[in-house]
Amino acid sequence: MAKYTFVTGVEKRFDDNELIVSKTDLKGRITYVNDVFTAISGYSEKECLGQPHSMIRHPDMPRCIFALLWETIQSGEEIFAYVVNRCKNGDHYWVNAHVTPSIGPGGTVLGYHSNRRTPDRDILEKKIIPLYKELVSEEQRFGSRKDGLAASQGMVADMLANSSVQYDEFIARL
């Protein structure tokens, strides 16, 4: 959960030719951010380094998608996912994230690397935002965060089973 959850409802955008990059250690603590990351998020590099990546977590981001993301990268696989992040001032920005394990000598996972591009606005507005609203609503329906997470994970599992695809293929087909 993000330390700060104040949100303004104002969306910030970045250019299609820009790439937001960050790296984390195995526990999700930030070890690197590029200039685009700091410009869009409003945090300085110094404020980011050593902090949990969840510092930019937006409360409208379904927990089940982050759980799927972490499960995937911790298994050594890459994942593509639409993510809404929270800026330091409470604004937000959407990204199409490609998250991969950073592999060292002998195949050891050293941390994680994320490249984020501008999302396809049509897919975002017609598919992702409504889906994420539904997932967050399901998560909040329960008194227990654990029960809410399990319920939204079940929704995603059912959606993927009905489509006969894995999550990455689901995202690629949108």
Phi and psi in degrees as GROMACS dihedral restraints (atoms count N, CA, C in turn):
[ dihedral_restraints ]
;  ai    aj    ak    al  type     phi  dphi    fc
    3     4     5     6     1   -65.6    20    10
    4     5     6     7     1   145.0    20    10
    6     7     8     9     1   -65.6    20    10
    7     8     9    10     1   -38.9    20    10
    9    10    11    12     1  -113.4    20    10
   10    11    12    13     1   130.7    20    10
   12    13    14    15     1  -121.0    20    10
   13    14    15    16     1     6.8    20    10
   15    16    17    18     1   -60.6    20    10
   16    17    18    19     1   129.2    20    10
   18    19    20    21     1  -130.4    20    10
   19    20    21    22     1   146.0    20    10
   21    22    23    24     1   -99.0    20    10
   22    23    24    25     1   -22.1    20    10
   24    25    26    27     1    84.7    20    10
   25    26    27    28     1     1.5    20    10
   27    28    29    30     1   -93.8    20    10
   28    29    30    31     1   125.6    20    10
   30    31    32    33     1   -92.7    20    10
   31    32    33    34     1   132.5    20    10
   33    34    35    36     1  -100.3    20    10
   34    35    36    37     1   146.2    20    10
   36    37    38    39     1  -124.7    20    10
   37    38    39    40     1   156.9    20    10
   39    40    41    42     1  -127.8    20    10
   40    41    42    43     1   164.2    20    10
   42    43    44    45     1   -72.1    20    10
   43    44    45    46     1   149.9    20    10
   45    46    47    48     1   -59.0    20    10
   46    47    48    49     1   -27.0    20    10
   48    49    50    51     1   -88.9    20    10
   49    50    51    52     1     1.5    20    10
   51    52    53    54     1   -96.1    20    10
   52    53    54    55     1   152.0    20    10
   54    55    56    57     1  -131.5    20    10
   55    56    57    58     1   122.4    20    10
   57    58    59    60     1   -88.2    20    10
   58    59    60    61     1   128.8    20    10
   60    61    62    63     1  -128.9    20    10
   61    62    63    64     1   137.2    20    10
   63    64    65    66     1  -146.7    20    10
   64    65    66    67     1   157.2    20    10
   66    67    68    69     1  -131.1    20    10
   67    68    69    70     1   149.2    20    10
   69    70    71    72     1  -133.3    20    10
   70    71    72    73     1   164.4    20    10
   72    73    74    75     1   -81.8    20    10
   73    74    75    76     1  -173.8    20    10
   75    76    77    78     1   -65.6    20    10
   76    77    78    79     1   -21.3    20    10
   78    79    80    81     1   -96.1    20    10
   79    80    81    82     1     5.0    20    10
   81    82    83    84     1    85.4    20    10
   82    83    84    85     1    13.2    20    10
   84    85    86    87     1   -83.6    20    10
   85    86    87    88     1   134.5    20    10
   87    88    89    90     1   -67.9    20    10
   88    89    90    91     1   129.4    20    10
   90    91    92    93     1  -115.1    20    10
   91    92    93    94     1   -14.3    20    10
   93    94    95    96     1  -159.8    20    10
   94    95    96    97     1   140.0    20    10
   96    97    98    99     1  -138.9    20    10
   97    98    99   100     1   145.5    20    10
   99   100   101   102     1   -93.0    20    10
  100   101   102   103     1   176.7    20    10
  102   103   104   105     1   -64.3    20    10
  103   104   105   106     1   -32.1    20    10
  105   106   107   108     1   -67.9    20    10
  106   107   108   109     1   -39.5    20    10
  108   109   110   111     1   -57.2    20    10
  109   110   111   112     1   -50.4    20    10
  111   112   113   114     1   -67.4    20    10
  112   113   114   115     1   -37.1    20    10
  114   115   116   117     1   -65.2    20    10
  115   116   117   118     1   -44.7    20    10
  117   118   119   120     1   -78.3    20    10
  118   119   120   121     1   -36.8    20    10
  120   121   122   123     1   -80.4    20    10
  121   122   123   124     1   -25.6    20    10
  123   124   125   126     1    85.3    20    10
  124   125   126   127     1    -0.9    20    10
  126   127   128   129     1   -94.5    20    10
  127   128   129   130     1   146.0    20    10
  129   130   131   132     1   -80.6    20    10
  130   131   132   133     1   162.9    20    10
  132   133   134   135     1   -57.9    20    10
  133   134   135   136     1   -42.8    20    10
  135   136   137   138     1   -60.7    20    10
  136   137   138   139     1   -39.4    20    10
  138   139   140   141     1   -67.3    20    10
  139   140   141   142     1   -26.2    20    10
  141   142   143   144     1   -87.0    20    10
  142   143   144   145     1   -43.8    20    10
  144   145   146   147     1   -58.7    20    10
  145   146   147   148     1   128.6    20    10
  147   148   149   150     1    87.0    20    10
  148   149   150   151     1   -10.3    20    10
  150   151   152   153     1   -87.8    20    10
  151   152   153   154     1   153.7    20    10
  153   154   155   156     1   -65.4    20    10
  154   155   156   157     1   140.3    20    10
  156   157   158   159     1   -59.5    20    10
  157   158   159   160     1   -22.5    20    10
  159   160   161   162     1   -65.3    20    10
  160   161   162   163     1    -4.6    20    10
  162   163   164   165     1   -61.2    20    10
  163   164   165   166     1   -21.7    20    10
  165   166   167   168     1  -104.3    20    10
  166   167   168   169     1    12.5    20    10
  168   169   170   171     1   -67.1    20    10
  169   170   171   172     1   127.7    20    10
  171   172   173   174     1   -93.1    20    10
  172   173   174   175     1   138.8    20    10
  174   175   176   177     1   -64.5    20    10
  175   176   177   178     1   -15.3    20    10
  177   178   179   180     1   -88.1    20    10
  178   179   180   181     1     3.2    20    10
  180   181   182   183     1   -87.1    20    10
  181   182   183   184     1   120.9    20    10
  183   184   185   186     1   -60.5    20    10
  184   185   186   187     1   132.4    20    10
  186   187   188   189     1   -62.5    20    10
  187   188   189   190     1   -33.2    20    10
  189   190   191   192     1   -65.1    20    10
  190   191   192   193     1   -31.3    20    10
  192   193   194   195     1   -70.6    20    10
  193   194   195   196     1   -40.8    20    10
  195   196   197   198     1   -65.7    20    10
  196   197   198   199     1   -37.8    20    10
  198   199   200   201     1   -62.4    20    10
  199   200   201   202     1   -42.4    20    10
  201   202   203   204     1   -64.3    20    10
  202   203   204   205     1   -42.7    20    10
  204   205   206   207     1   -59.6    20    10
  205   206   207   208     1   -51.1    20    10
  207   208   209   210     1   -63.9    20    10
  208   209   210   211     1   -41.1    20    10
  210   211   212   213     1   -60.0    20    10
  211   212   213   214     1   -41.5    20    10
  213   214   215   216     1   -66.8    20    10
  214   215   216   217     1   -50.9    20    10
  216   217   218   219     1   -72.0    20    10
  217   218   219   220     1   -31.5    20    10
  219   220   221   222     1   -70.1    20    10
  220   221   222   223     1   -19.5    20    10
  222   223   224   225     1   -86.3    20    10
  223   224   225   226     1     1.1    20    10
  225   226   227   228     1    92.5    20    10
  226   227   228   229     1     6.1    20    10
  228   229   230   231     1  -101.7    20    10
  229   230   231   232     1   160.0    20    10
  231   232   233   234     1   -92.0    20    10
  232   233   234   235     1   163.1    20    10
  234   235   236   237     1  -147.6    20    10
  235   236   237   238     1   147.8    20    10
  237   238   239   240     1  -111.6    20    10
  238   239   240   241     1   135.1    20    10
  240   241   242   243     1  -155.7    20    10
  241   242   243   244     1   144.8    20    10
  243   244   245   246     1   -80.8    20    10
  244   245   246   247     1   133.8    20    10
  246   247   248   249     1  -136.9    20    10
  247   248   249   250     1   137.8    20    10
  249   250   251   252     1  -104.5    20    10
  250   251   252   253     1   127.2    20    10
  252   253   254   255     1  -114.0    20    10
  253   254   255   256     1   156.1    20    10
  255   256   257   258     1  -104.3    20    10
  256   257   258   259     1   131.0    20    10
  258   259   260   261     1   -80.3    20    10
  259   260   261   262     1   164.3    20    10
  261   262   263   264     1   -56.0    20    10
  262   263   264   265     1   -37.7    20    10
  264   265   266   267     1   -86.7    20    10
  265   266   267   268     1     3.3    20    10
  267   268   269   270     1    98.4    20    10
  268   269   270   271     1   -10.4    20    10
  270   271   272   273     1   -67.1    20    10
  271   272   273   274     1   175.4    20    10
  273   274   275   276     1  -139.0    20    10
  274   275   276   277     1   164.4    20    10
  276   277   278   279     1  -147.9    20    10
  277   278   279   280     1   142.6    20    10
  279   280   281   282     1   -98.2    20    10
  280   281   282   283     1   144.8    20    10
  282   283   284   285     1  -139.2    20    10
  283   284   285   286     1   157.1    20    10
  285   286   287   288     1  -105.3    20    10
  286   287   288   289     1   105.8    20    10
  288   289   290   291     1   -95.7    20    10
  289   290   291   292     1   140.7    20    10
  291   292   293   294     1  -118.5    20    10
  292   293   294   295     1   109.7    20    10
  294   295   296   297     1  -112.8    20    10
  295   296   297   298     1   130.6    20    10
  297   298   299   300     1  -134.6    20    10
  298   299   300   301     1   151.8    20    10
  300   301   302   303     1   -70.7    20    10
  301   302   303   304     1   144.2    20    10
  303   304   305   306     1   -93.5    20    10
  304   305   306   307     1   116.4    20    10
  306   307   308   309     1   -99.4    20    10
  307   308   309   310     1   132.8    20    10
  309   310   311   312     1  -104.2    20    10
  310   311   312   313     1  -165.5    20    10
  312   313   314   315     1   -57.7    20    10
  313   314   315   316     1   139.3    20    10
  315   316   317   318     1    72.3    20    10
  316   317   318   319     1    12.6    20    10
  318   319   320   321     1    81.8    20    10
  319   320   321   322     1    11.5    20    10
  321   322   323   324     1   -72.6    20    10
  322   323   324   325     1   132.1    20    10
  324   325   326   327     1   -78.6    20    10
  325   326   327   328     1   121.6    20    10
  327   328   329   330     1   -97.3    20    10
  328   329   330   331     1   -23.3    20    10
  330   331   332   333     1   171.9    20    10
  331   332   333   334     1  -157.1    20    10
  333   334   335   336     1  -136.5    20    10
  334   335   336   337     1   150.2    20    10
  336   337   338   339     1  -129.4    20    10
  337   338   339   340     1   132.4    20    10
  339   340   341   342     1  -129.5    20    10
  340   341   342   343     1   127.0    20    10
  342   343   344   345     1  -109.5    20    10
  343   344   345   346     1   129.7    20    10
  345   346   347   348     1  -123.9    20    10
  346   347   348   349     1   131.6    20    10
  348   349   350   351     1  -113.0    20    10
  349   350   351   352     1   169.7    20    10
  351   352   353   354     1   -66.3    20    10
  352   353   354   355     1   140.7    20    10
  354   355   356   357     1   -80.7    20    10
  355   356   357   358     1   158.9    20    10
  357   358   359   360     1   -70.0    20    10
  358   359   360   361     1   114.1    20    10
  360   361   362   363     1   -61.2    20    10
  361   362   363   364     1   -38.6    20    10
  363   364   365   366     1   -64.1    20    10
  364   365   366   367     1   -46.4    20    10
  366   367   368   369     1   -64.6    20    10
  367   368   369   370     1   -43.4    20    10
  369   370   371   372     1   -58.4    20    10
  370   371   372   373     1   -52.3    20    10
  372   373   374   375     1   -74.3    20    10
  373   374   375   376     1   -34.9    20    10
  375   376   377   378     1   -89.8    20    10
  376   377   378   379     1   -27.7    20    10
  378   379   380   381     1  -117.4    20    10
  379   380   381   382     1   -55.3    20    10
  381   382   383   384     1   -71.1    20    10
  382   383   384   385     1   -51.3    20    10
  384   385   386   387     1   -59.4    20    10
  385   386   387   388     1   -46.8    20    10
  387   388   389   390     1   -62.2    20    10
  388   389   390   391     1   -39.9    20    10
  390   391   392   393     1   -63.2    20    10
  391   392   393   394     1   -46.8    20    10
  393   394   395   396     1   -64.7    20    10
  394   395   396   397     1   -37.5    20    10
  396   397   398   399     1   -61.2    20    10
  397   398   399   400     1   -42.4    20    10
  399   400   401   402     1   -64.7    20    10
  400   401   402   403     1   -43.4    20    10
  402   403   404   405     1   -66.2    20    10
  403   404   405   406     1   -44.0    20    10
  405   406   407   408     1   -64.6    20    10
  406   407   408   409     1   -40.5    20    10
  408   409   410   411     1   -59.8    20    10
  409   410   411   412     1   -42.6    20    10
  411   412   413   414     1   -64.2    20    10
  412   413   414   415     1   -42.8    20    10
  414   415   416   417     1   -62.2    20    10
  415   416   417   418     1   -36.1    20    10
  417   418   419   420     1   -83.6    20    10
  418   419   420   421     1   -10.1    20    10
  420   421   422   423     1   -70.2    20    10
  421   422   423   424     1   -19.5    20    10
  423   424   425   426     1  -102.6    20    10
  424   425   426   427     1   148.9    20    10
  426   427   428   429     1   -71.0    20    10
  427   428   429   430     1   -25.6    20    10
  429   430   431   432     1  -105.1    20    10
  430   431   432   433     1   130.6    20    10
  432   433   434   435     1   -60.0    20    10
  433   434   435   436     1   -37.9    20    10
  435   436   437   438     1   -63.0    20    10
  436   437   438   439     1   -44.2    20    10
  438   439   440   441     1   -66.7    20    10
  439   440   441   442     1   -39.3    20    10
  441   442   443   444     1   -64.0    20    10
  442   443   444   445     1   -42.2    20    10
  444   445   446   447     1   -62.3    20    10
  445   446   447   448     1   -45.8    20    10
  447   448   449   450     1   -60.7    20    10
  448   449   450   451     1   -40.1    20    10
  450   451   452   453     1   -65.7    20    10
  451   452   453   454     1   -44.2    20    10
  453   454   455   456     1   -70.5    20    10
  454   455   456   457     1   -34.2    20    10
  456   457   458   459     1   -62.8    20    10
  457   458   459   460     1   -37.8    20    10
  459   460   461   462     1   -63.8    20    10
  460   461   462   463     1   -38.8    20    10
  462   463   464   465     1   -62.3    20    10
  463   464   465   466     1   -44.3    20    10
  465   466   467   468     1   -65.7    20    10
  466   467   468   469     1   -43.9    20    10
  468   469   470   471     1   -60.2    20    10
  469   470   471   472     1   -43.4    20    10
  471   472   473   474     1   -63.9    20    10
  472   473   474   475     1   -43.0    20    10
  474   475   476   477     1   -60.6    20    10
  475   476   477   478     1   -44.3    20    10
  477   478   479   480     1   -69.0    20    10
  478   479   480   481     1   -40.4    20    10
  480   481   482   483     1   -63.3    20    10
  481   482   483   484     1   -41.2    20    10
  483   484   485   486     1   -66.7    20    10
  484   485   486   487     1   -26.8    20    10
  486   487   488   489     1   -92.2    20    10
  487   488   489   490     1    -9.6    20    10
  489   490   491   492     1    56.8    20    10
  490   491   492   493     1    40.2    20    10
  492   493   494   495     1  -139.0    20    10
  493   494   495   496     1   162.5    20    10
  495   496   497   498     1   -83.7    20    10
  496   497   498   499     1   168.1    20    10
  498   499   500   501     1   -59.2    20    10
  499   500   501   502     1   -46.2    20    10
  501   502   503   504     1   -58.5    20    10
  502   503   504   505     1   -42.1    20    10
  504   505   506   507     1   -67.4    20    10
  505   506   507   508     1   -38.2    20    10
  507   508   509   510     1   -57.1    20    10
  508   509   510   511     1   -48.2    20    10
  510   511   512   513     1   -64.1    20    10
  511   512   513   514     1   -42.3    20    10
  513   514   515   516     1   -64.9    20    10
  514   515   516   517     1   -29.3    20    10
  516   517   518   519     1   -82.9    20    10
  517   518   519   520     1   -11.1    20    10
